[in-house]
Amino acid sequence: MSILTAFLSGLIFGAGLVVSKMVQPAKVLGFLDIAGAWDPSLALVMVGAIIAAAGAFVIAKRRPKSALGLDTRLPENRRIDKRLVGGSIVFGIGWGLAGLCPGPALVDLGTGQAKAVAFFVALIVGMCFYEWAEIRKRRPG
């Protein structure tokens, strides 16, 4: 049942990205261009998502189990550290350069767009580099 729920949740999320036009890099870049022809419409999408997520987190904090009976696992680390700030900067630079972030890029990948394919190759390379750096950091000597 949880696989079906995950699939349906992803389908609804993807549909929301398409309806909000967050899968269109030009729309995202228009939102990010605050010094030029700024398009604030995606801010409303983000505010709506934050409100919905905040409500879901409030409910989840009060429950030991999800509606499907699975353990509720919420992030416990609330620190703002160098890794969080650095990762946010790298994410923001990539978002600004490509006009894509992982969710919309996954939707675009399904359409076979070359830009989404290139984005995902870069995403996988970045994830592999991160894992390599973490393993190297944990090695003694």
N, C-alpha and C positions, 0 to 999 in steps of 0.2 A: 504493500500500500504506500510506503514512504517513497518508493521510486516513482510511482504514478503521481503522487502529490508534488514531488520535485519537478517532474516533467511538466505538469500543468502550471506550476508556479513559474517556471522558466518561460513557458509559452505565453502566459499573461504578461510577464515582465517584458518579453520581446515585443509583444503587441503594443504595450505601452510606449516602448522606445520608438516604434514605428509611428504611432499616432502622434506622439509629441515631436516627431521629426529629429530626435536626437541621433538617429542613424545617418543623418545627412551632414557630412563634415562642413559644408558651407554654412549650414544653420548654426552649428556649434561654433565655428570660427567667427560668425557674426556676433554671437553672444560674448565671445572672448575679446572682441575688438572694442574695448571700452573707450578708446581714444578716437575711434573713427565712427563708422556707421553701426553703432551698437544696436543689437537686437535683444531686448530684455526678456523676450517671451520664455526662454528656457529657465529663467529665474523662477517663474511661477511653477514650472514643472518640478524644479528642485525643492522649492518650499513645500509643495504638496507632498513630495516624497519624504521630506524630513518630518513633516507632521505625521504622516502615516507610520513611518518607522518609529518615531518617538512613542506613539500610542502602543505599537506592538511591543516595544521594549518595556514599557511600564507594565503591561499585562504579563509578559514573559518573566519579569523579575519576581512576580508574585507566585509563579507556578513552578513546581519541581519537574513537571512533565509537560510535553507539548500536547496539542490536541490529538496527535497520533500516538501518544503514549511514549514518546522518545524522551530521553533526558534533555532538559533545557541546559544548554551550554552557552553562556554569555561571556563576552570578553571581560577580563578582570583587570588588565593593565590599563590605567587611566593616565599614565605619565606622558608628558610631551618631552621627547628626548631627541638627540641628534639624528637617530635613525628614522624617526617619524617625520621630522622636518625635512631631512634629506630625501626620503622617499616621496614625500609630498611635492617637493620641488621637481624631482625627476618626472613624476607623474604629470604635473602641470606643464612642464616643458613638452613632454610627449603629446599631451592633449592639445596644446597650442599648435604644435608643428603638424600633427596629423588630423586634428579635428575629430579624433576618435578616442574612446577609452574602451576597456575590454568588453563591456556589455554590448554597446552598439557595434563594435567591431565584430563580435560573434554573430550578430544578426546579419551584418554585411557580408561576413565570410560565407554564410549560407547562400548568398546570391552570386558568389564567385568573383566579387570585385577584387581587382588586382591590389588596390590600396589596402584592403582588409587583409589579404594574404600577406603582403609585406609587413603590415602591422603585427600580425600574429607571429611571423617569423622573428621579428625583433622582440616581441614579448617573450617568446620561448627562449631566445638567446639570453635575454635579460634575467629570466628566472633561473636558467642554468648557471649563469655567472654568479648570481646571488647564492645559490646552493654551493657552488664551488668555493666562494669566499667564506661562507659559514663553516664548511668542513675544514678549510685551511686554517681558519681562526681557532678552531677547537683543538687542532693538533698540537701536541707539545713540541717545544723547540722551535 
